[in-house]
Amino acid sequence: MHLGYEAMTDPRREVGAESNYVLGHSQREIERLKGQARLIDPITQRFFREAGLTTGMRVLDVGSGAGDVAFLAAGIVGASGAVVGIDRVPAVLEVARARTAAKELPNVTFCDGDPAAMTFEQPFDAAIGRYVLQFQQDPASVLRKVATHVRPGGLVAFHEIDWGGLGSYPAVPTYDRCSRWGAETLRLHGTESRMGAKLNATFVAAGLPNPTTRLEALIVGGPAVLPWLHSFKELIGILVPEMERLGVATAAEVGLESLVERISAEINARSSVVFGHSQIAAWVRA
C-alpha cells in the first residue's frame, strides 16, 4: 500500500528492523505510489475526515514514503495546521521534500527515523498512517508506541488494505489468479496481506479502545476499469521477482506485458466487474 527490486537490500529488511517492506524504494515504485494515491486518496480523505481530522491540527504521518498521505493531511488541516512526516528511509524522504517544495507547502516537514522510538518536543493532535502496519513485524507494538506521541483525547487513525477483498464477478480468471499469487507472495515473504481485517484486534492488542472501523473498495468494469488495472499491473510487476524467488509463479505465467489487455478482454467478454483491495480504516481517540 508504500521498486525495481531494491526490496532485498532495503534497510528495513535488516536483522532487528521492525518493518518488512517487500516493495522497495526505486523510482518505479515511487511512481507507482503516486498513481496509487490518485486512485485511493479520495477514500483515505473520507476516512480521515470522518475520524475527526480537521483544520488546525498538528499531525504525525507515520511511514510517509514519498509524501502522498502527508500532502492529503495538509489539505485537510490547512495553513493553520501542520504535518510532520516520518520514515526510516532517507532517500525516499528526499523525494518527499522535493515534492513539498514544488507544492509550496510550508506546513509540511519530514524527518527520517523510527517513529516508534523518536521523541518530540510537543504531542500531536493526531497520528495517522496508510499501508504501514502491514509491513511491521509487531504492528500492535508499533501502534502502541506511536499512540504515545498523541495528546490525551487526540486521534489515532490508520488505513490499511486487505487482499481478501480482491475478486471478480462473473469470474475473471486472470485477475483472480494474479490476485492469489500476489497475496501468497506477501504471505510467504512475511507481509500481512489481511492487515485491514486485523485492525480492530491490533488496536486492542496495543492497549487502545475498540476502534471505529470503515470499509470501502473500488468496484469497476468496462472502460472505467483501466486506471485500476494499470495500477494492479504495476503492483504485480513489482512483486514478480519475489514471486519467482518464493516459487509462487514465474514471470512467464504472469505475462506482465499483456496483463491489462488479457484481463480487459475477459471483463468485456462477460460484462464482469472486478473488486479492488478492501480499504479498511480504524480510529480511536487516545
Secondary structure, 3 states (H helix, E strand, C coil): CCCCCCHHHCHHHCCCCCECCCCCCCHHHHHHHHHHHHHHHHHHHHHHHHHCCCCCCEEEEECCCCCHHHHHHHHHHCCCCEEEEEECCHHHHHHHHHHHHHHCCCCEEEEECCCCCCCCCCCEEEEEEECCHHHECCHHHHHHHHHCCEEEEEEEEEEEEEHHHCEEECCCHHHHHHHHHHHHHHHHHCCCCCCCCCHHHHHHHCCCCCCEEEEECCEECHHHHHHHHHHHHHHHHHHHHHHHHHCCCCHHHHCHHHHHHHHHHHHHHHCCEEECCEEEEEEEEC
